Each structure stands twice: as structure tokens, then as C-alpha cells.
Amino acid sequence: MNRTELILATAIILFVAFSLGWFASWLVNRFTRVTKADIGELDRMAQALHEAEETRDHAITYLQQRESEITNQLAQTEAELRAAMEGLREARHEAEELRRYIERHNMG
């Protein structure tokens, strides 16, 4: 094999390798290409995700507001309960004093 044949064989091998690489690249590009339908579906999914996040944010805000209202209502109810218990305690004390007074008055 002389020098010309070696150069020609090397050129053919390199051209075949280049052709195979280009063909493989074209195949990969062809099968992994994103279609307009895929992009449209991604857009719809992104919009649905955005709406779901907004709904979640509104729900969280509503729940925080409700929790605040219920906490305030509970605090008011507890304050009313303490006041009622204090009033009941005073009424019992007063009733006991009246009972002792009546017993002393009936005895003496």
C-alpha cells in the first residue's frame, strides 16, 4: 500500500465516520424533538400549576384568618367563663354568709 492509497483509505474511513456521526445526531434530534403539542401541554400544565398555587395561597390565607377569629372567640369565651366562675364563687360566698347570718339569727 503506497502513500496515496493510505491517504485515500484514511479519507474514506473519516468520511464514513463523519457520515455515521451525522446520521446518529440526526436520529437523536428527530426522536427527542419537542413538538408544538408538547409545548402547548407544558404551557397548560404551567397555567394549572399557577392556578393551583393561587388557590392554595387563598386557602392558607382563609385558614389563617379563621384561626385568628376562632382564637379570639376562644379567648373571649375563656374570659367570660372566668368572670362567670368568679361571680358564682362570690354568690356562693354570699349565700354562705347569709346562711350563717340566718342560723345565728334563728339561734339567738
C-alpha positions as CSV (number, residue, x, y, z in Angstrom):
1,M,0.0,0.0,0.0
2,N,1.6,3.2,-1.1
3,R,1.1,6.7,0.3
4,T,-1.8,7.7,-2.0
5,E,-3.8,4.6,-1.1
6,L,-3.2,5.2,2.6
7,I,-4.4,8.8,2.3
8,L,-7.5,7.6,0.3
9,A,-8.3,4.8,2.7
10,T,-8.0,7.3,5.7
11,A,-10.2,9.8,3.9
12,I,-12.9,7.2,3.2
13,I,-12.8,6.0,6.8
14,L,-13.0,9.5,8.2
15,F,-15.9,10.3,5.8
16,V,-17.8,7.2,6.8
17,A,-17.2,8.0,10.5
18,F,-18.4,11.6,9.9
19,S,-21.5,10.3,8.0
20,L,-22.4,7.8,10.8
21,G,-22.0,10.6,13.4
22,W,-24.1,13.0,11.4
23,F,-26.8,10.3,10.9
24,A,-26.8,9.4,14.6
25,S,-27.1,13.0,15.5
26,W,-30.0,13.5,13.1
27,L,-31.7,10.4,14.6
28,V,-31.3,11.6,18.2
29,N,-32.6,15.1,17.2
30,R,-35.5,13.6,15.4
31,F,-36.6,11.4,18.3
32,T,-36.0,14.0,21.0
33,R,-37.5,16.9,19.3
34,V,-40.2,18.8,21.3
35,T,-43.4,19.3,19.3
36,K,-45.7,22.2,19.5
37,A,-48.3,19.9,21.1
38,D,-45.8,19.1,23.9
39,I,-45.1,22.8,24.4
40,G,-48.8,23.6,24.5
41,E,-49.3,20.9,27.1
42,L,-46.4,22.2,29.1
43,D,-48.0,25.7,29.0
44,R,-51.4,24.3,30.1
45,M,-49.7,22.4,32.9
46,A,-47.8,25.5,34.0
47,Q,-51.0,27.5,34.0
48,A,-52.8,24.8,36.0
49,L,-49.9,24.8,38.5
50,H,-50.1,28.6,38.8
51,E,-53.8,28.5,39.4
52,A,-53.4,25.7,42.0
53,E,-50.8,27.7,43.8
54,E,-53.1,30.7,43.9
55,T,-55.9,28.6,45.2
56,R,-53.6,27.2,47.9
57,D,-52.5,30.7,48.9
58,H,-56.1,31.8,49.2
59,A,-56.9,28.7,51.3
60,I,-53.9,29.4,53.5
61,T,-55.0,33.0,54.0
62,Y,-58.6,32.0,54.7
63,L,-57.4,29.4,57.2
64,Q,-55.1,31.8,59.0
65,Q,-58.0,34.3,59.2
66,R,-60.4,31.7,60.5
67,E,-57.8,30.5,63.1
68,S,-57.3,34.1,64.3
69,E,-61.1,34.6,64.6
70,I,-61.5,31.3,66.5
71,T,-58.6,32.1,68.8
72,N,-60.1,35.4,69.6
73,Q,-63.5,33.8,70.2
74,L,-61.9,31.2,72.5
75,A,-60.1,33.9,74.4
76,Q,-63.4,35.8,74.9
77,T,-65.2,32.7,75.9
78,E,-62.5,31.9,78.5
79,A,-62.7,35.4,79.8
80,E,-66.5,35.1,80.1
81,L,-66.1,31.7,81.8
82,R,-63.6,33.2,84.3
83,A,-66.0,36.1,85.0
84,A,-68.9,33.7,85.5
85,M,-66.9,31.4,87.8
86,E,-65.8,34.4,89.8
87,G,-69.4,35.6,90.0
88,L,-70.5,32.1,91.1
89,R,-67.8,32.0,93.7
90,E,-68.9,35.3,95.1
91,A,-72.6,34.2,95.0
92,R,-71.7,31.0,96.9
93,H,-69.7,33.0,99.4
94,E,-72.6,35.5,99.9
95,A,-75.1,32.6,100.2
96,E,-72.8,31.0,102.9
97,E,-72.7,34.3,104.8
98,L,-76.5,34.7,104.6
99,R,-76.9,31.1,105.8
100,R,-74.6,31.7,108.8
101,Y,-76.4,35.0,109.5
102,I,-79.8,33.3,109.4
103,E,-78.6,30.4,111.6
104,R,-77.2,33.0,114.1
105,H,-80.4,35.0,114.0
106,N,-82.5,31.9,114.5
107,M,-80.4,30.7,117.4
108,G,-80.1,33.9,119.2
